[in-house]
Amino acid sequence: MEKNGTLRKEILRYLEKNSRVNLSELAVLLGTDEAWVANEIADMEKEKIICGYHTLIDWDKTGVEQVTALIEVRVTPQRSQGFDRVAERIYNYPEVSAVYLISGGYDLLITLEGKTLKEVSRFVTEKLSTVDSVISTATFFILKKYKDHGTIMVPKKESERMLVTP
């Protein structure tokens, strides 16, 4: 069983970096057969260990106007439900990409995407601030992504040292 647990972790690490997996290649890397790998992945999907697959896109290079914001939210927790109920109300908005319970001065961190700064601001004032239990918010706009989901988003610079030749 420990072997399977170790191989499962290796599958997950591989998938986290490359969701376009070639099962036969992964089986060779793990020293097992392709059918076993496919079955383990299917089992982990059923168990909700693997929750989905995503493609990381650099929208700046597509010409699509898009604004990403991080919004810190301070809330009053609900009796017997803590933060879960208010988090659920927030994550059900289609504009919301992610909601995290965090430590520190705020309770929730929301990732939101919109077409314009005005659209994001309108979401915060017209929708988010009207949610019961929301006490305050702080909005931060992403100006440039240097690294996202473990992927470096900016081209590496060539060495700035001068080439010296004899």
C-alpha positions as CSV (number, residue, x, y, z in Angstrom):
1,M,0.0,0.0,0.0
2,E,2.9,2.4,0.8
3,K,4.2,1.8,-2.8
4,N,0.8,2.8,-4.2
5,G,0.7,5.9,-1.9
6,T,4.2,6.9,-3.1
7,L,3.3,6.4,-6.8
8,R,0.1,8.3,-6.3
9,K,2.1,11.3,-5.0
10,E,4.4,11.1,-8.0
11,I,1.4,11.0,-10.4
12,L,0.0,14.1,-8.6
13,R,3.3,16.0,-8.8
14,Y,3.6,15.2,-12.5
15,L,0.0,16.2,-13.3
16,E,0.3,19.4,-11.3
17,K,3.1,20.5,-13.6
18,N,1.9,19.0,-16.8
19,S,-1.9,18.2,-17.1
20,R,-1.4,17.1,-20.7
21,V,0.0,13.9,-19.5
22,N,1.1,11.1,-21.8
23,L,0.1,8.0,-19.8
24,S,2.7,5.7,-21.4
25,E,5.5,8.2,-20.7
26,L,4.3,8.6,-17.1
27,A,4.1,4.8,-16.6
28,V,7.8,4.5,-17.8
29,L,8.9,7.2,-15.4
30,L,7.2,5.5,-12.6
31,G,8.3,2.0,-13.5
32,T,4.7,0.6,-13.9
33,D,2.2,0.0,-16.7
34,E,0.0,2.4,-18.4
35,A,-3.3,0.7,-17.4
36,W,-2.4,1.0,-13.7
37,V,-1.6,4.7,-14.1
38,A,-4.9,5.3,-16.0
39,N,-6.8,3.5,-13.2
40,E,-5.1,5.4,-10.4
41,I,-5.9,8.8,-12.1
42,A,-9.5,7.7,-12.6
43,D,-9.7,6.7,-9.0
44,M,-8.2,10.0,-7.8
45,E,-10.7,11.9,-10.0
46,K,-13.6,9.9,-8.4
47,E,-12.2,10.6,-4.9
48,K,-11.9,14.3,-5.7
49,I,-8.2,14.2,-5.0
50,I,-7.8,15.5,-8.6
51,C,-10.4,18.3,-8.8
52,G,-9.9,19.5,-12.4
53,Y,-7.4,20.3,-15.1
54,H,-6.4,23.8,-16.1
55,T,-4.5,25.5,-18.9
56,L,-2.4,28.6,-17.9
57,I,-2.8,31.3,-20.5
58,D,-0.9,34.6,-20.7
59,W,-3.9,36.8,-21.6
60,D,-1.6,39.8,-22.1
61,K,-0.3,38.2,-25.3
62,T,-3.8,37.5,-26.7
63,G,-4.9,41.1,-27.0
64,V,-7.9,40.3,-24.7
65,E,-8.5,43.0,-22.2
66,Q,-8.7,41.5,-18.7
67,V,-8.1,42.7,-15.2
68,T,-7.3,40.4,-12.3
69,A,-7.9,41.6,-8.8
70,L,-7.1,40.2,-5.3
71,I,-9.7,41.2,-2.8
72,E,-9.3,40.8,0.9
73,V,-12.6,40.5,2.8
74,R,-13.3,40.8,6.5
75,V,-16.4,39.0,7.6
76,T,-18.4,38.2,10.7
77,P,-18.5,34.4,10.8
78,Q,-21.9,32.7,10.9
79,R,-23.0,30.9,14.1
80,S,-22.3,27.1,13.7
81,Q,-21.2,27.5,10.1
82,G,-18.1,29.7,10.5
83,F,-16.9,31.2,7.3
84,D,-18.3,28.5,5.0
85,R,-21.7,30.0,4.3
86,V,-20.4,33.4,3.3
87,A,-17.6,31.9,1.3
88,E,-20.2,29.8,-0.6
89,R,-22.2,32.9,-1.4
90,I,-19.1,34.6,-2.8
91,Y,-17.7,31.6,-4.8
92,N,-21.0,31.1,-6.6
93,Y,-20.6,34.4,-8.4
94,P,-19.3,33.6,-11.9
95,E,-16.7,36.4,-11.8
96,V,-14.9,34.9,-8.8
97,S,-12.0,32.6,-9.7
98,A,-11.0,31.5,-6.3
99,V,-11.9,32.0,-2.6
100,Y,-9.5,31.2,0.3
101,L,-9.8,31.3,4.0
102,I,-6.7,33.1,5.2
103,S,-5.0,34.1,8.4
104,G,-4.1,37.7,9.3
105,G,-6.1,40.9,9.3
106,Y,-8.7,39.7,6.8
107,D,-10.7,36.4,6.6
108,L,-11.1,35.6,2.9
109,L,-9.0,36.2,-0.1
110,I,-10.8,36.4,-3.4
111,T,-9.4,36.2,-6.9
112,L,-11.6,38.0,-9.4
113,E,-11.4,38.6,-13.2
114,G,-13.1,41.3,-15.1
115,K,-12.9,43.2,-18.4
116,T,-12.1,46.5,-16.8
117,L,-11.1,48.1,-13.5
118,K,-14.6,49.6,-13.4
119,E,-16.2,46.2,-13.8
120,V,-14.2,44.8,-10.9
121,S,-15.0,47.9,-8.8
122,R,-18.7,47.5,-9.6
123,F,-18.6,43.9,-8.4
124,V,-17.0,44.9,-5.1
125,T,-19.5,47.7,-4.5
126,E,-22.7,46.2,-5.9
127,K,-22.4,42.5,-5.1
128,L,-19.6,41.8,-2.6
129,S,-20.3,44.6,-0.2
130,T,-24.0,43.6,-0.1
131,V,-23.3,40.0,1.1
132,D,-24.5,39.5,4.7
133,S,-21.6,39.4,7.1
134,V,-19.1,41.3,4.9
135,I,-17.6,44.0,7.1
136,S,-14.9,45.4,4.8
137,T,-12.8,44.8,1.7
138,A,-9.5,45.8,0.3
139,T,-8.9,45.5,-3.5
140,F,-5.5,45.0,-5.2
141,F,-5.1,44.9,-9.0
142,I,-2.6,42.6,-10.6
143,L,-0.4,44.9,-12.8
144,K,2.0,42.2,-14.1
145,K,2.4,38.5,-13.6
146,Y,6.0,37.3,-13.1
147,K,5.2,33.8,-12.0
148,D,1.8,32.0,-11.9
149,H,1.0,28.5,-10.8
150,G,4.7,27.7,-10.7
151,T,5.3,28.9,-14.3
152,I,7.5,31.9,-15.0
153,M,5.5,34.3,-17.2
154,V,8.3,36.7,-18.3
155,P,11.0,35.8,-20.8
156,K,14.4,35.1,-19.3
157,K,16.8,37.8,-20.1
158,E,20.0,37.0,-21.8
159,S,23.1,37.4,-19.7
160,E,24.0,41.1,-19.5
161,R,27.7,40.4,-19.3
162,M,29.7,41.5,-22.3
163,L,31.1,38.7,-24.4
164,V,34.9,38.9,-24.4
165,T,36.7,37.2,-27.3
166,P,40.4,37.1,-27.9
